[in-house]
Amino acid sequence: MNEKIFEISFGIIGHAGDAKSTAHEALSEAKDGNFEKARELLKEASETLNKAHRFQTELIQAEASGEKTEIGVVLVHSQDHLMTTMNFLQLAKEFVDMYEFIFKKIG
């Protein structure tokens, strides 16, 4: 795998992993009733995930301009991290809302 693809892949993996960890922290805060903090963490996770997405966009733009993209396990792994984190972040946002709803109903 060429060096550029390798670096981009690990950029995606690193940022997606950080975003997922931050989203997990947000869920923990929501479980404790700290909804403002949870939403701050979700925003942070989203911003970090956007960094991973920019790496992916770089790959797409390079291929669209005619560069051949060498696909290897590391690149596939990075895409898996990105997509699962995108899904997890959406679910985390829903769970924070759900926890808040439950806290308001139960007290």
Buried (B, 14 or more C-beta within 10 A) or exposed (E): EEEBBBEBBBBBBBBBBBBBBBBBBBBEBBEEEBBEBBBBBBEBBBEBBEBBBEBBEBBEEBEEEEEEBEEEEBBEBBBEBBEEBBEBBEEBBEBBBEBBEEBEEEE
